[in-house]
Amino acid sequence: MTTAARKLGAERGPALAHGEFDVQRIRADFPILQKKIRGKPLVYLDNAATSQKPRAVIDALVRYYEESNSNVHRGVHYLSERATEEFEGARRTAQRFLNAASPHEIIFVRGTTEGINLVAHSYGRSHIGAGDEVLITGMEHHSNIVPWQMLCKEKGATLRAAPINDDGELIFEEFAKLLGPKTRLVGITHISNALGTVNPVRKIIELAHSRNVPVLVDGAQAVPHQSVDVQALDCDFYVFSGHKVFGPTGIGVLYGKSALLEAMPPYQGGGDMIRSVTFEKTVYNHLPYKFEAGTPDISGAIGLAAALDYITGIGLDKIAAYEHDVLEYATRAVSAIPGVRLIGTAREKAGVLSFLIGDVHPHDIGTILDQQGIAIRTGHHCSQPVMERFNIPATARASLALYNTKEEIDALVRGIGKVREVFA
């Protein structure tokens, strides 16, 4: 445990030391949750889009700019050495968080989207050719669709998507049928951002590996809600975004197995990804710097480390159990409202509740709820194929985090009641 995490535990005192989950004490760590919106207490239920930031993260960002601001790796002066130490310390924090075998398996990227694009451009261009196939699922975010479409168009390959059922679950038997001799890579979401479905990623990885097919896992929606061990999963690549796990925007992590990363060509050129440059030849840097061209998001990495320390200090198992209880409460309460239809009713779900209210457009739902201080997401959630699967244009989506409460769910239910009154 890092110094920051130990300090957090000391500040929290007995409430967490004895295994309790004190949501009110946790809420006090998030300054924005004390805010009023349109005269009403903020009920923030848009966590799948981006999460709020605890004071520990905000303080880490301020502290860096006030005390350590400098470029990393290149300077011999004190500030550069200190910034480099904090930046590389953040890499080690991410390594421990994912249980990666080595810090050099952790590549800092702008977020999940850039991480997937890196793999598509670097690994994909080297290993996927004409007639080959990339296999994904029917519940993917656009970020795990479009890069593979671009690659397949360039290479003359084919993108295939395994279907989902009416509950929003992957039809595993159909996935297994599509995993054929032409499959060169599998890309799957760990948890669907539009449905909340938790995919059987370990089972998928085992099946793919039995046919020598590598697997990339989009973990953007998983890491805020449950413990992730990349060695236990045995995935080849795992990506997530900092801003969804209570960290800053513009920073994320790509994990890759060393042997794969070593063999992959650089994604971008310039800056820290070089060891030497002449007009005749460039010698690339070793891992992880080979994939980190230019000045990195130093403060973002430091803020991300503070966020990972924060939730580690609370305990991912405690967070998962608490959120599951709130999700069950929300599912019962919202589904009991006349005229409400839930989209995504998988047996294994994380904290996402997508719904419709009769013929009311989701944008109208979101607008009326906003007048009550309730923030949800409306639209296709960058998952248009999911909407097409359910023959709908969009949904209203309430998504949970560790600081949400059953009282906030009650406020959501009252807000939905207002929507029904307006459109009665």
C-alpha positions, 0 to 999 in steps of 0.5 A: 500500500502506498503512503497516500493509501495508508494516510487515507486509512488513517484519516478514515479511522474505524469506519473502514478499518472494521470493514464497514462501508460508510457511504456518507463519509465517502461522499464527504470526500467528493466536493462536487457532491455538496453542490446544488443544481437548480436549487436541488441537491445534486444527484449524480448518476452519470458515472459511466460517462465520467466519475467525480473526483475525490479531494485526494485526487484534486489535491494530488494535481494541485500539489504536483503543479505547486511543488513538482512541475517539470518535464520527466526523464530528460532533466538532471535538476531537482524538479525534473527528478522529483516529477520523474519519481512521481510519474514512474511511481504512478506507473508502479501503482497502476501495475499493482492495481492490475497485478501486472507482472512488471511496470514496463507492461503499463503504457500510459495513454489518453484513455481506453480509446487511444489504448485500443487504437494503439493495439489496432495500429501496432499489433493489428497492422503486424498480425492481421491481413487479407482474409483474416477476421477480428471478433468482437461482441454485439455490445461493444462501445464504438471505441472497440468497433471503429478502430477494428473497422478501420484496420479491417478496411485497410487490410482486407480483413473482416470484423465479426460481432457475436450476437447478444440475447434479449437480456443483453447477454452474450450468446456464448455458443454463437461467439464460439462458432464465430471464433474460427481459424481465420480469427486473429484477435478478439476484442471484448468489453468487460462490462457493457457501458450501455447495458451493465452486462458483465461478460464472462471474460475469463471463459472467453479468454480461455476459449480464445487461447485454446485456439491461439487467439490473443484477447484485448479487454476493454475494462473502462467500465470494470475497474471502478466497480470490481477488482481486476487481476490481469494475470489471473484473467490471462488477457493479452491486453487490458485498457481503461480510462482514468476519468471513469475511475475517479481520476483525471481526464486525458489519462488511461492505461494500456496493459500488455503482456511483455512478449507482445509489447516487445514485438510490436512496432511503435505507435507514434514517433518522437520525444521519449520513444527514442534512444538515438536518432540520425537522419539515417536511422532511429533506435527505439526506446525500451518498454514502456517508453517505446509507446509514449511519444512526446511529453506525457500527461504527467499530472494526469498519471499522478492524479490517476495514481491518487485515484487508484490508491483511494479506491484501493484504500476503501477496498474493491470488494467492499465497493462491489458489494455496496454497489450491487446492493444499490443496483438491486434496490434501483432495479426493483424500484425503477422496474416497478414504475408503470410504463418503465421498460428496462434495457439490459436485464442480464443475470450478471450486471454492474451499476448501469440502469438503462430504461425507457418511459413509454413513448417519451424520448430519452432526451426529454426524460433527461431534461426533466430530471435535470430540473430536479438536480438529477444527472443521468445520460441520454442517447445511444451511449456510443453503442449504436449497434446495441440500440439497433439490437433492441430496435430503439434510438436511445435510452435514459441511463442511470449509472452508479458509483461508490458514493451513490445512495438508496436515497438518491435512487428514491429521488430518481424514482420521484423524478421519473414520476415527474416525467410521467406527470408531464407526459400523462 
